[in-house]
Structures are given as C-alpha cells and as structure tokens.
Amino acid sequence: MATTQERPLDHRYRGEHPVRTLAYLFRADRGRLAGAVVVFTVKHSPVWLLPLITASIIDTVVQHQPISRLWTSTGIIMFILLVNYPLHVLYVRLLYGSVRRMGTALRSALCTRMQQLSIGYHSRVSAGVLQAKVVRDVETVEQMVQQTAETGLGALTVLTGGLAIIAVRTPEFLPVFLIVVPAAALLVARLRARLRTHNEHFRHEVETLSSRVTEMTRLIPVTRAHGLEGKALRRMNGTLDRLLTSGMRLDLVNGRFGSLAWVVLNVVGVGVLAGAALISYYDVWGVTAGDVVMLSAFLTTLTSSTTTLAGLAPVITKGLESVRSVGEVLQAPELEDNEGKAGLGGLRGAITFENVGHAYDTDGRPAVRDFTLDVAPGETIALVGASGAGKSTVLNLVIGFIRPTSGRLLLDGTDMNSLDLRTYRRFLSVVPQESVLFDGTVRENVAYGMDDADEETVRAALRDANALEFVERLPQGLDTLVGERGARLSGGQRQRLAIARALIRDPKVLVLDEATSALDTRSEALVQEALARLLRGRTTFVVAHRLSTVRGADRIVVMADGRIQEIGTHEDLLRRGGAYTALHSGQVA
C-alpha cells in the first residue's frame, strides 16, 4: 500500500495549503471516507431525531391521538438505537482504517525521502527533529482527522438535523435559534478561553517543577558535599508554593466556569421553554405541548454542538501545522541526484582527483581546493593534517556524500557525476570512528544488507576481524543481542564488528575514518591487525590522528587549509623535514 504513495508524495508537496495536501493524502480512500460520512449520519441520527420522536409521543398522550402512533414512534427510535452498534463498527472500519493507511503511507514517504536526501541535509537537521516528524507529527495529523471527523461530524449532523426539523415543524422559532444558539455558544467559548489560559499557566508550573526536581537530584552530590541542603530545599519549596497558588487559582476558575456555563445554558433554556410554553398556552402559531419539549431539548443540543465546533479550532490548527512540518521534509530539495545516470557493474578501484574543490553552502569558503591525486587500484592513501584541513571532506567526496563544486573526480576513468552512486556504493565499505550498530544480533549487524550470507561467511569475516573469539564467548554467540548502538559491547568489540561488516562485503574501495582513535592500546592492536587484513588488495583511504597508525600506507597526503602540502611515504616525508615531520615531532614529544 505504502509503495504506491511514496513517489507521488515526493513530487506532490510543494508548499501548498495543508488542507489540499490532506485531500491528496486521502485520495485512495475517498470512497471509504464518503461511506463513513453516510454511515455516521445514520448512526448519529438518534441525537437529533429523539426530540422529534419525544414531541410526537407527548402529543399522542396529551391530544389522545390513536395509540398506534405511540407504538410507531417508539418502534422507529428503538430501531435507530439498535442499529447504532453495527453501524458504529462499520464507521470505525471505514474511517479509522483510512486514517491508519494515510499515516502509514505518510511515514513511508518520509522515510523514503530521508533516504534520498543528501548527507549535507542530515548533518544540518538533527535526527531528533526528523524522528519527531515521522512519529509525533504524523500521529498529530491522524488524531486531528479522527477527532475532527468524530466530534465535528457529530456536531454538524446535530446542527443540520435539528435546524431542519425546527424549520419544518416550527419555522417561527428558526430565527430565535439562529440568534440565541450562536450567542450562548460564544459566551461559553469565551469562558473556556479564559480557562485555557489558566490551564497553560498551570502546565508551565508543572514543567518547571519537573525541571527543578531533575536539577535537584543531579546536584545532590554537590549539595551534600557543601552542606547546601537547606538552600536546595528553599529553592524547591519556592517552586512548590508557586505550583500550589497556580493550582488553587485553576481550581477556582474551573469551578466558576462550570457554574457560569451551567447557569447560562439553563437560563437561556428556561427562557426558551417559558416563551414556547406561553405561545402554546395561548395557541399562537399552532405550537403543541410536544413542540415545547422539542424546542427546549434542541436548544441544549444545538448550543453544545456549536460550542464543540468552536473548540475544534486548536485541534485543527495543530494538525495542519503538523502537515506543514511533514511537508518541510517532503519538499526539501537537497536530493542525491541519481535518476537516469549510468549504473556501475564492476569496479577496479582507480580513483582520480583532478583539481577538485568543494565549498559547503554554510559559509561558501572552500573546504578542499585544487586537490589533485591519482590513486591506483589497491593503493592505500593516508590523509593527515590538523583539524579543519579538509580530510573528512575528501573522504565524503570519495563516498559520494558530496560532489565536487569544481574539478572532476573519476572512478576507473569515469566522472562520478555521470554515475548512479547507489550502484557504486555496492563496491564500497566504510569503517567510521564511532562504529554504528543497531539493536539486533551480532549476526544481523555483521551481515547487514547481505541477506544471502551464510553462517560460515559470517564466521570467516569475524575471524579476519579478530572478533570471533569474543563473539563465541557471548551468551548466545552469533545470536547475542548487542543492544542499542552496541551498548552491551566495548568500544574495541564494536569496532571489530564494524570491520567484520566491511570484510563480508568484500569491497573494492575502503574508507577508514579515525577507526582506532577512541580505543585503548590493546584494543587498538587487535583492530590494527584486523585492518591489515581488510586493506589487502583494496583501494583504501585512511584518516588517522595518530601518525603511528599510517606508517605502512603506500602514500601519506599531508593537508592544510584544504590543500595538499606534501605527498610521500612515511620515511620520505620524515627525510624532507617539512610539515609531516613537524606533525610527527609534536606527537613523539
């Protein structure tokens, strides 16, 4: 279901009004939604038909009409009440099913879009923000549609049905209702608005208390160490006093609102009842006793429905704002452009930089400039230099996360700009500084994306990564859960699993970004030994802060301010006594 909506959503949302977007999201379920409206109107009809049936029964009794009219009126209302259950079940299936499908399709479209957006976009927009859009914003949209449909449809059907009955049965009272009902509803709504302000103030005080409790518990060691318990308690008591005052004020306003709303509605109701009774008593307009009861009942239900409709405004506003929030991702233009480009069927691993430069959009200052380097298949290139020298930018260019803003980057002689980078990355593996593991088993993490990998292949990769020994000691071996982000493993163990994941893919191009910088000496030795196996016969780019880890590289590229300063082997560069020697001397010292 979701796949049919993924791509159209990518191209549909272009800052249009959220209501139009909602209509587009529900396009596949328009028939079901129309059916839900019809079913709801029928199932909700007792609310506005009951006053009419009651009027008919009272008139039958008062005017001593044929008893058959009493049974007919009772039978009609009983039938409508009894069919409410099956109709409500059908309504839920139609409406809620449509809403759930819409939410699923919208989440699928968001996830699809996030996979297509550039790494630059993801570096600027936090994962928490995107997670909130996928989870909370879509849920808010679902709740808005459900609440608006349930509450709004109920209020609209009661208003429409009630006013229609009044217009047909007692048309003289229609102008009265058209004036009195909105006025009473407006008064109740104004009272509610004041109540909402006090509610918000109380909520802020509760949030402040929560923050203070968190702060107090964190500071207990410091408080206790300096004998400041009294000061901490006085600070907390001040917050509690403000919460007490706000809570008591809210209770008082709640009491006033409840009483005033009750008084207003009942005074208006008694006024209409008395007026209708007088008109009936003096036989004006032919108003019957049943009509008096009907008009009195309708005043309450119609006022309540009007107030309900007015109360939906915040829910609708919040829901439409969530549609706009989701639209920010769906219309984000920073897509990795792979459509219509040539796929890569094989790769030798020759990579050529021809005067490559790259400037990020944030400041426009080149992070890499005039970078020229010819890398042969199977060669290991180490990138060293101070922070901000441009090393990570070069790695991101190799991976294809970013494209050159000047010059060309060639793969086996073909410009990367002409290639579908998704096919290129099948021949690429990355071992980052912080190994990325998900909350699954060791086997699932190592064989991620390699569904056809059998157990022996996984074990071979773990063995070459110096990881098999510790994996076999785990409680369930390969089937041990590693925890979220690999929390149940040490840093060295996580990094060796990341190397095993790279090995199992048998890449032609390998990128190592500070792969050992966060490890202790023993873990680093095991990881370095595993990396030595990983590098064999593969074109490799290594960024390392510790120069001791790149001594064996075929060539070391020393970078500064986005440019190449020196290129050579470890021994050659030390003999020259240049920038590399200065870096090396600083670390040795």
PEWOQUI-V951772 format. One record per residue. N is the residue number from 0. RES is the residue in one letter. OMEGA is omega as a letter, one per 40 degrees, with the letter a starting at -180 (none if undefined). Layout:
# PEWOQUI-V951772
{{N RES OMEGA} {N RES OMEGA}}
This chain:
# PEWOQUI-V951772
{{0 M a} {1 A a} {2 T i} {3 T a} {4 Q a} {5 E a} {6 R i} {7 P i} {8 L i} {9 D a} {10 H a} {11 R a} {12 Y i} {13 R i} {14 G a} {15 E a} {16 H a} {17 P i} {18 V i} {19 R i} {20 T i} {21 L i} {22 A i} {23 Y a} {24 L a} {25 F a} {26 R a} {27 A a} {28 D a} {29 R i} {30 G i} {31 R i} {32 L i} {33 A i} {34 G i} {35 A i} {36 V i} {37 V a} {38 V a} {39 F a} {40 T i} {41 V a} {42 K a} {43 H a} {44 S i} {45 P a} {46 V a} {47 W i} {48 L a} {49 L i} {50 P i} {51 L i} {52 I i} {53 T i} {54 A a} {55 S a} {56 I a} {57 I i} {58 D i} {59 T a} {60 V a} {61 V a} {62 Q i} {63 H i} {64 Q a} {65 P a} {66 I i} {67 S i} {68 R i} {69 L a} {70 W i} {71 T a} {72 S i} {73 T a} {74 G a} {75 I a} {76 I i} {77 M i} {78 F a} {79 I i} {80 L a} {81 L a} {82 V a} {83 N a} {84 Y a} {85 P i} {86 L i} {87 H i} {88 V i} {89 L i} {90 Y i} {91 V i} {92 R a} {93 L a} {94 L a} {95 Y i} {96 G i} {97 S a} {98 V a} {99 R i} {100 R i} {101 M a} {102 G i} {103 T i} {104 A a} {105 L i} {106 R i} {107 S i} {108 A i} {109 L i} {110 C i} {111 T a} {112 R a} {113 M i} {114 Q a} {115 Q a} {116 L a} {117 S i} {118 I i} {119 G i} {120 Y a} {121 H i} {122 S i} {123 R a} {124 V a} {125 S i} {126 A i} {127 G i} {128 V a} {129 L i} {130 Q i} {131 A i} {132 K a} {133 V a} {134 V a} {135 R a} {136 D i} {137 V i} {138 E i} {139 T i} {140 V i} {141 E a} {142 Q i} {143 M a} {144 V a} {145 Q a} {146 Q a} {147 T i} {148 A a} {149 E a} {150 T a} {151 G i} {152 L i} {153 G a} {154 A a} {155 L a} {156 T i} {157 V i} {158 L a} {159 T a} {160 G a} {161 G i} {162 L i} {163 A i} {164 I i} {165 I a} {166 A a} {167 V a} {168 R i} {169 T a} {170 P a} {171 E a} {172 F a} {173 L i} {174 P i} {175 V a} {176 F a} {177 L i} {178 I a} {179 V a} {180 V i} {181 P a} {182 A i} {183 A i} {184 A a} {185 L i} {186 L i} {187 V i} {188 A i} {189 R i} {190 L i} {191 R a} {192 A i} {193 R i} {194 L a} {195 R i} {196 T i} {197 H i} {198 N a} {199 E i} {200 H i} {201 F i} {202 R i} {203 H i} {204 E i} {205 V i} {206 E i} {207 T i} {208 L i} {209 S i} {210 S a} {211 R i} {212 V i} {213 T a} {214 E a} {215 M a} {216 T i} {217 R a} {218 L a} {219 I i} {220 P i} {221 V a} {222 T a} {223 R a} {224 A a} {225 H i} {226 G a} {227 L a} {228 E a} {229 G i} {230 K i} {231 A a} {232 L i} {233 R i} {234 R i} {235 M a} {236 N i} {237 G i} {238 T i} {239 L i} {240 D i} {241 R i} {242 L i} {243 L a} {244 T a} {245 S a} {246 G i} {247 M i} {248 R i} {249 L i} {250 D a} {251 L i} {252 V i} {253 N i} {254 G i} {255 R a} {256 F a} {257 G a} {258 S a} {259 L a} {260 A i} {261 W a} {262 V a} {263 V a} {264 L a} {265 N i} {266 V i} {267 V i} {268 G i} {269 V i} {270 G i} {271 V a} {272 L a} {273 A i} {274 G i} {275 A i} {276 A i} {277 L i} {278 I i} {279 S a} {280 Y a} {281 Y i} {282 D i} {283 V i} {284 W i} {285 G a} {286 V a} {287 T i} {288 A i} {289 G i} {290 D i} {291 V i} {292 V a} {293 M a} {294 L i} {295 S i} {296 A a} {297 F a} {298 L a} {299 T a} {300 T a} {301 L i} {302 T i} {303 S a} {304 S i} {305 T i} {306 T i} {307 T i} {308 L i} {309 A a} {310 G i} {311 L a} {312 A i} {313 P a} {314 V a} {315 I i} {316 T i} {317 K i} {318 G a} {319 L i} {320 E i} {321 S i} {322 V i} {323 R a} {324 S i} {325 V a} {326 G i} {327 E i} {328 V a} {329 L a} {330 Q i} {331 A a} {332 P a} {333 E i} {334 L i} {335 E a} {336 D i} {337 N a} {338 E i} {339 G a} {340 K a} {341 A i} {342 G a} {343 L a} {344 G a} {345 G a} {346 L i} {347 R i} {348 G i} {349 A a} {350 I a} {351 T i} {352 F i} {353 E i} {354 N a} {355 V i} {356 G i} {357 H i} {358 A i} {359 Y a} {360 D a} {361 T a} {362 D i} {363 G a} {364 R a} {365 P i} {366 A i} {367 V a} {368 R i} {369 D a} {370 F a} {371 T a} {372 L i} {373 D a} {374 V a} {375 A i} {376 P i} {377 G a} {378 E i} {379 T a} {380 I i} {381 A i} {382 L a} {383 V a} {384 G a} {385 A i} {386 S a} {387 G a} {388 A i} {389 G a} {390 K a} {391 S i} {392 T i} {393 V i} {394 L i} {395 N i} {396 L i} {397 V a} {398 I a} {399 G i} {400 F i} {401 I i} {402 R i} {403 P i} {404 T i} {405 S a} {406 G a} {407 R i} {408 L a} {409 L i} {410 L a} {411 D i} {412 G a} {413 T a} {414 D a} {415 M a} {416 N a} {417 S a} {418 L i} {419 D a} {420 L i} {421 R i} {422 T i} {423 Y a} {424 R i} {425 R a} {426 F a} {427 L i} {428 S a} {429 V i} {430 V a} {431 P i} {432 Q i} {433 E a} {434 S a} {435 V i} {436 L i} {437 F a} {438 D i} {439 G a} {440 T i} {441 V a} {442 R a} {443 E a} {444 N a} {445 V a} {446 A a} {447 Y a} {448 G i} {449 M a} {450 D a} {451 D a} {452 A i} {453 D a} {454 E a} {455 E i} {456 T i} {457 V a} {458 R i} {459 A i} {460 A i} {461 L i} {462 R a} {463 D a} {464 A a} {465 N a} {466 A a} {467 L a} {468 E a} {469 F i} {470 V a} {471 E i} {472 R i} {473 L a} {474 P i} {475 Q i} {476 G a} {477 L a} {478 D i} {479 T i} {480 L a} {481 V a} {482 G a} {483 E a} {484 R i} {485 G a} {486 A a} {487 R a} {488 L i} {489 S i} {490 G i} {491 G i} {492 Q i} {493 R a} {494 Q i} {495 R i} {496 L i} {497 A i} {498 I i} {499 A i} {500 R i} {501 A a} {502 L a} {503 I i} {504 R a} {505 D a} {506 P i} {507 K i} {508 V a} {509 L i} {510 V i} {511 L a} {512 D i} {513 E a} {514 A a} {515 T a} {516 S a} {517 A a} {518 L i} {519 D a} {520 T a} {521 R i} {522 S a} {523 E a} {524 A i} {525 L a} {526 V i} {527 Q i} {528 E i} {529 A i} {530 L i} {531 A i} {532 R a} {533 L a} {534 L a} {535 R i} {536 G a} {537 R i} {538 T a} {539 T i} {540 F a} {541 V i} {542 V a} {543 A i} {544 H i} {545 R a} {546 L a} {547 S a} {548 T a} {549 V a} {550 R a} {551 G a} {552 A i} {553 D i} {554 R i} {555 I i} {556 V i} {557 V a} {558 M i} {559 A i} {560 D i} {561 G a} {562 R i} {563 I i} {564 Q a} {565 E i} {566 I i} {567 G i} {568 T a} {569 H a} {570 E a} {571 D a} {572 L i} {573 L i} {574 R a} {575 R i} {576 G a} {577 G a} {578 A a} {579 Y i} {580 T i} {581 A i} {582 L a} {583 H a} {584 S i} {585 G a} {586 Q i} {587 V i} {588 A none}}
